[in-house]
Amino acid sequence: MTNSWERRYSRRAKANTGSAIRALLKLTEQPEFISLAGGLPAPESFPIAEIAAAADTVLHEHGAAVLQYSATEGYRPLRELVAQRVSTTTHQLTAENVLITSGSQQALDLLGKVFIDSGDKVIVESPTYLAALQAWNAYEAHYLAAPMDEAGLDPAQLAPLFAQDPKFLYCVPNFQNPTGVTMTLERRQQLVALGAAHQLPLIEDDPYGSLRFEEDALPSLLALADPDDLGVIQLSTISKTLAPGLRVGWIIGPPELISRVALAKQGTDLHTGSLDQAIVHHLIATGFVEHHLPSIVARYRERRDVMLAALNEHFPASTSWTHPTGGMFVWVTLPAEVDATELLSAAIEQGVAFVPGGPFHPDGSGRNTMRLNFSNASPERIATGIARLGNALREF
Ligand code: PMP
């Protein structure tokens, strides 16, 4: 059979060459190796005992219901809770605005399934979340790259992209993956106004918003949108505040879109695991998630500080990096002539890994950039890892 598989694969499957990050994660298996490559939360932050207790409670109280097939849109009490948490005096959302997904990664895939025909254009930040590109490559999307700087995506540069009739615009306004950058309030307002003027849906992906180390939260694009004509689809997840292994995320949007996405989800997995959804509902409803969050934030803030200090100490003056005020990533720009993929081989010899920034760019640029994760490794290992990387860079 070996030879005949290839000709049977779909065009989509053949185009999917896999994520550079997943291949790199294999390296982290050796204990002496320091990986700043993945996007993993700190395992010390997983509330294992509380999750076990919540599982016990929901199984005892609603055992049959959480073990049975259930609605594609999700566990209704959780949908109601999510709606209630994002509602404000101006924006009254209900369960009909919410669909629970198997992580927000599935939300990205389902939105691709619902919106993208082969060759359709979509606007993404450059750089953007790699696995969003991976999800939409399967639908044969054509990307229009929206330039970013330290203030986030720049709406002033969007006119030529809006003119090409894209299906939607995708962005990560808070502590973006990969850059750690946060879009300013002014740009959020401009973007929402532009989206409304062009009737272009904005997909606001917000997995990191609650991992905020400094200053007050900025209003979400959803909160800035016209409540009577919601042009913003917001995604979020429990992966960074509880545990990614639970695979619970959600889409918030107008009920008409939610019904469409539910039809798409039916063919994918019928519904997200009910036991996981009920556990997440229990831990949010009892206030545990809110109570637990400050300890995660304190841990990541310390690790961010250690990383920035180590970069200052060990990286040459010809490099620059972002100063994220939350989230899990720092983004480094190397001198133009340095290819980060080549640097990675030198870094691996020194026992440290990062993710080269090129693949995050839909337009093939950014070869001299890299993403560093500060949430997963201990402060000591972050400091050692950056020192090793500084050595690799100097030798390179
Ligand atoms: N969007 C962004 C921007 C992310 O960084 C991630 C996690 N790496 C996801 C979506 C997916 O998260 P999950 O499926 O675990 O909810």
Boltz pocket constraint, residues with backbone or C-beta under 6 A from the ligand:
constraints:
  - pocket:
      binder: B
      contacts: [[A, 39], [A, 102], [A, 103], [A, 104], [A, 105], [A, 106], [A, 129], [A, 172], [A, 177], [A, 205], [A, 207], [A, 236], [A, 237], [A, 238], [A, 239], [A, 244], [A, 248], [A, 249]]
      max_distance: 6.0
